[in-house]
Amino acid sequence: MLLTVSGPPGSGKSTTAELLADAFDLDHVSGGDIFRQLADERGYTPLEFNKLAEENDQIDRDLDRRLREIAVKEDDLVLESRLAGWLAGDHADFRFWLDAPPAVRGERIGEREDKDPDRATEETQAREASEAQRYEEYYGIDIRNLTIYDLSVNTARWEPDAVLDMLVTAVEEYDATGDEGQAAVPLEYDI
């Protein structure tokens, strides 16, 4: 089973993906961890590396290609990244989108990274705008188009365990006989 967890920074992707992987005894691969690792290896903060990626499309393309290959080759996996649902395409059994208001996400990021929440919110919104522009430019993907996702959850409204319960229930209660069609993911782009 391949599950994808996508959403903007601070939406709870990592927390939820880890819990989901544990619940179904699946491996967990995080695009954010891979991106931060690449940034650290090159001596950049994630924000600096993100800015560099605006000028060097190979950074995004290498990361996205690696995530796409994992989605195609691996099974029994939770793949987590902003583009995981798009990159996994029709290989995914379920695609989940998580979100929360910008101030909530900024507070979470500020706490996680030990920085001022207002600054974290501002940086995060700049990062999101930059990434959205690049996704559209590189692949023709409108990251705001949520029609490919099976379930979208505002994580500011529920605790992590309640969010997990929703996703687990969605997977466990799925009945293929009542499925009128999984949203197709147009793979008209070269990763």
GICORKA-V760106 format. One record per residue. N is the residue number from 1. SS is DSSP state (hx for helix, st for strand, lp for the rest). PHI is phi as a letter, one per 30 degrees, with the letter a starting at -180 (NA if undefined). Layout:
n: [N,N]
ss: [SS,SS]
phi: [PHI,PHI]
//
This chain:
n: [1,2,3,4,5,6,7,8,9,10,11,12,13,14,15,16,17,18,19,20,21,22,23,24,25,26,27,28,29,30,31,32,33,34,35,36,37,38,39,40,41,42,43,44,45,46,47,48,49,50,51,52,53,54,55,56,57,58,59,60,61,62,63,64,65,66,67,68,69,70,71,72,73,74,75,76,77,78,79,80,81,82,83,84,85,86,87,88,89,90,91,92,93,94,95,96,97,98,99,100,101,102,103,104,105,106,107,108,109,110,111,112,113,114,115,116,117,118,119,120,121,122,123,124,125,126,127,128,129,130,131,132,133,134,135,136,137,138,139,140,141,142,143,144,145,146,147,148,149,150,151,152,153,154,155,156,157,158,159,160,161,162,163,164,165,166,167,168,169,170,171,172,173,174,175,176,177,178,179,180,181,182,183,184,185,186,187,188,189,190,191]
ss: [lp,st,st,st,st,st,st,lp,lp,lp,lp,lp,hx,hx,hx,hx,hx,hx,hx,hx,hx,hx,hx,hx,lp,lp,st,st,st,st,hx,hx,hx,hx,hx,hx,hx,hx,hx,hx,hx,lp,lp,lp,lp,hx,hx,hx,hx,hx,hx,hx,hx,hx,hx,lp,hx,hx,hx,hx,hx,hx,hx,hx,hx,hx,hx,hx,hx,hx,hx,hx,hx,lp,lp,lp,st,st,st,st,lp,lp,lp,hx,hx,hx,hx,hx,hx,hx,hx,lp,lp,st,st,st,st,st,st,lp,lp,hx,hx,hx,hx,hx,hx,hx,hx,hx,hx,hx,hx,lp,lp,lp,hx,hx,hx,hx,hx,hx,hx,hx,hx,hx,hx,hx,hx,hx,hx,hx,hx,hx,hx,hx,hx,hx,hx,lp,lp,lp,lp,lp,lp,lp,lp,lp,lp,lp,st,st,st,st,lp,lp,lp,lp,lp,hx,hx,hx,hx,hx,hx,hx,hx,hx,hx,hx,hx,hx,lp,lp,lp,hx,hx,hx,lp,lp,lp,lp,lp,lp,lp,lp,lp,lp,lp,lp,lp]
phi: [NA,c,c,c,b,b,l,d,e,i,d,j,e,d,e,d,d,d,d,d,d,d,d,c,h,c,d,b,b,c,d,d,d,d,d,d,d,d,d,d,e,c,i,c,d,e,d,d,d,d,d,d,d,d,c,b,d,d,d,d,d,d,d,d,d,d,d,d,d,d,d,d,c,c,b,h,b,c,c,b,a,d,c,e,d,d,d,d,h,d,d,d,d,b,b,c,c,c,a,a,e,e,d,d,d,d,d,d,d,e,d,d,c,h,b,e,e,d,d,d,d,d,d,d,d,d,d,d,d,d,d,e,d,d,d,d,d,d,b,i,c,c,e,d,d,c,d,d,d,d,a,b,b,d,d,d,c,b,d,e,d,d,d,e,e,d,d,d,d,e,d,d,c,d,b,e,d,c,d,c,k,d,d,d,c,d,c,c,b,c,c]
//
